[in-house]
């Protein structure tokens, strides 16, 4: 089974997927199945293994990882059983983000500018980072990976982000001006140097940014309406809230559109998996594979 898993992982990686979590889960399942003397995926074994997941999210992710693998490998070997993807009937629920008000963003930036040492670059680094995240919707990982060369006249170039995609993020004139002021204060650097640096001119580490941000939230007196404290990650949702309309009719229409896009995304993922599996088995031409896979996916979506 391990050879089939390695082949599956290698093929998916050629299409741009990192597959790090899938690799961990599938190899864990293979070890579990091998301990039972099995070389093929069996539904009961997959369910028993998935039930060992320490959390709801794990018990949801485990059978899904096995299902994706089985759909691929069954193209060549139908001896593998396809377990139910949602056997436990529970899915991970996304945490509701804290939407920062304009006043809260201003208080966070002001608190950042009061960080010590005040004559150092650190206060301006934290303040610029907070303002950039709230105005662009960037993920914190994307912002910390930015290099000097990624700051262009057309916007910010984020490289190999989620699903290893590269995209151009436009900047409002005020955001672009603020970033240029920070870069002028930061000083010259080569194209490969990071935009956001620490006092030793090294790339900022996520844990350091998060710990500082948590302190700034307390200093700014920001409280969430829920039991959980506001997060650094929540900043990226602020730009979405300014774009999505707030009126009842417009909000409902937008909600229907978001639901459609979500369903479309899932269908396209299933389509990609079928294409990869069928082309790998050399069963069909690329054109006929694409037509068949997409029709099946959208019929089930």
ROKOL-52097 format. One record per residue (C-alpha): residue in three letters; y negated, x negated, z. Coordinates in steps of 0.25 Angstrom, whole numbers, plus 5000, padded with zeros to 4 digits. Example, Ala and Ser with C-alpha at 12.3 -4.5 7.8 and 13.67 -1.06 7.14 Angstrom:
BEGIN
Ala501849515031
Ser500449455029
This chain:
BEGIN
Unk500050005000
Unk499149885003
Unk499149844988
Unk498749974984
Unk497649984994
Unk497149844989
Unk497149884975
Unk496450014978
Unk495349944986
Unk495149844975
Unk494949944965
Unk493950024973
Unk493149904976
Unk493049874961
Unk492250014960
Unk491249964971
Unk491850014984
Unk491949924996
Unk493149995001
Unk493149915015
Unk493450045023
Unk494450095014
Unk495149955014
Unk495249955029
Unk495750105030
Unk496750085019
Unk497349955024
Unk497450025038
Unk498150135032
Unk499150045024
Unk499449975037
Unk499750105044
Unk500650155032
Unk501350025031
Unk501650035046
Unk502450165043
Unk503150095031
Unk502350165020
Unk501850105007
Unk501250235002
Unk500150325008
Unk500750445015
Unk499950565020
Unk500450565034
Unk500250415036
Unk498850425030
Unk498550535040
Unk499150465052
Unk498350345049
Unk497050425047
Unk497250495060
Unk497150355067
Unk495650345063
Unk494850325075
Unk493750425071
Unk493550545062
Unk492850465052
Unk494050365051
Unk495050485051
Unk494250535039
Unk494150405032
Unk495550355033
Unk496250465025
Unk495150465014
Unk495350315012
Unk496850335010
Unk496550455001
Unk495650374992
Unk496750264991
Unk497850364988
Unk497150424977
Unk496950294970
Unk498450244972
Unk499150374969
Unk498650354954
Unk499750244953
Unk500650284965
Unk500850434969
Unk501750394981
Unk500450384990
Unk500150524996
Unk498750574997
Unk498350615011
Unk497250715014
Unk495850655014
Unk495350735025
Unk496550765033
Unk495850765047
Unk494750865042
Unk493650785047
Unk492550695040
Unk491550595046
Unk490250665048
Unk488950595045
Unk487950575056
Unk486650655054
Unk485550555052
Unk484250555060
Unk483150575050
Unk481950495055
Unk480650555054
Unk479450485048
Unk478850465062
Unk480150405067
Unk480250305055
Unk478850265058
Unk479150245073
Unk480350165069
Unk479550075060
Unk478450055070
Unk479550015081
Unk480149915071
Unk478749855069
Unk478649835084
Unk479949755085
Unk479849615090
Unk479449505086
Unk478349585080
Unk477849475071
Unk479249455066
Unk479849515053
Unk480849595061
Unk479949715064
Unk479549725050
Unk481049715045
Unk481449825054
Unk480249915051
Unk480449895036
Unk481949915036
Unk481750055044
Unk480650095034
Unk481550055022
Unk482750135027
Unk482050255030
Unk481250255016
Unk482350215007
Unk483650275013
Unk484350135012
Unk485550105021
Unk485250005031
Unk486349915025
Unk485649925011
Unk484249885017
Unk484849765025
Unk485549715012
Unk484249715004
Unk483749584998
Unk482449544993
Unk482949564978
Unk483349704982
Unk481849744984
Unk481349774970
Unk480149844964
Unk481049974961
Unk481649984975
Unk482749924984
Unk484049874977
Unk485249904987
Unk486449834982
Unk487949864984
Unk487649974994
Unk488550094997
Unk489650104987
Unk489149964982
Unk488050024974
Unk486749964971
Unk485450054970
Unk483950044970
Unk483250114981
Unk481750154977
Unk480650124987
Unk479450204990
Unk478150124988
Unk477850125003
Unk479250075006
Unk479149964995
Unk477849915001
Unk478449915015
Unk479649835010
Unk478749735003
Unk477849715015
Unk479149685023
Unk479649585012
Unk478249515012
Unk478349495028
Unk479749455027
Unk479449345017
Unk480049295004
Unk481549285002
Unk482549264991
Unk483049384983
Unk484349384991
Unk483649385005
Unk483749515013
Unk482549595014
Unk482749625029
Unk482949505038
Unk483049465052
Unk482249355059
Unk483149245054
Unk483049295039
Unk484449355039
Unk484849495034
Unk484649595044
Unk485949645051
Unk486149795052
Unk486549785067
Unk485149725070
Unk484449825062
Unk485149945069
Unk484949885083
Unk483449875080
Unk483350005074
Unk484050075086
Unk483050015095
Unk481850055086
Unk482350205086
Unk482250195101
Unk480950135101
Unk480450235091
Unk480950345100
Unk481750415089
Unk482750515093
Unk483850585085
Unk484050735086
Unk485550705088
Unk486250635098
Unk486350505090
Unk485250405088
Unk484550385075
Unk485150275066
Unk484650165057
Unk485550235046
Unk484750365047
Unk483550305041
Unk484050305027
Unk484150465028
Unk482650475029
Unk482350445015
Unk483350555011
Unk482650655020
Unk481350635013
Unk481950654999
Unk482850775002
Unk481950905002
Unk481850975016
Unk481651115011
Unk482751215013
Unk483051244998
Unk482851104994
Unk483751055005
Unk484851145002
Unk484851104987
Unk484850954991
Unk485950985001
Unk486751044989
Unk486450924981
Unk486850824991
Unk488150904993
Unk488450894978
Unk488150744978
Unk489050724990
Unk490250804983
Unk489950724970
Unk490050594977
Unk491350624983
Unk491850674969
Unk491450544962
Unk492050464973
Unk493450534970
Unk493150514955
Unk492950364957
Unk494250354965
Unk495050424954
Unk494450344943
Unk494750214950
Unk496250254953
Unk496550304939
Unk495850194932
Unk496550094941
Unk497950154937
Unk497550144922
Unk498050284921
Unk496850334913
Unk495650294905
Unk494350274913
Unk493650394906
Unk494850494908
Unk494950444923
Unk493450474925
Unk493550614919
Unk494750644927
Unk494350584940
Unk492950654940
Unk493450784936
Unk494450784947
Unk493450744957
Unk492450844954
Unk493450954954
Unk493850924968
Unk492350894973
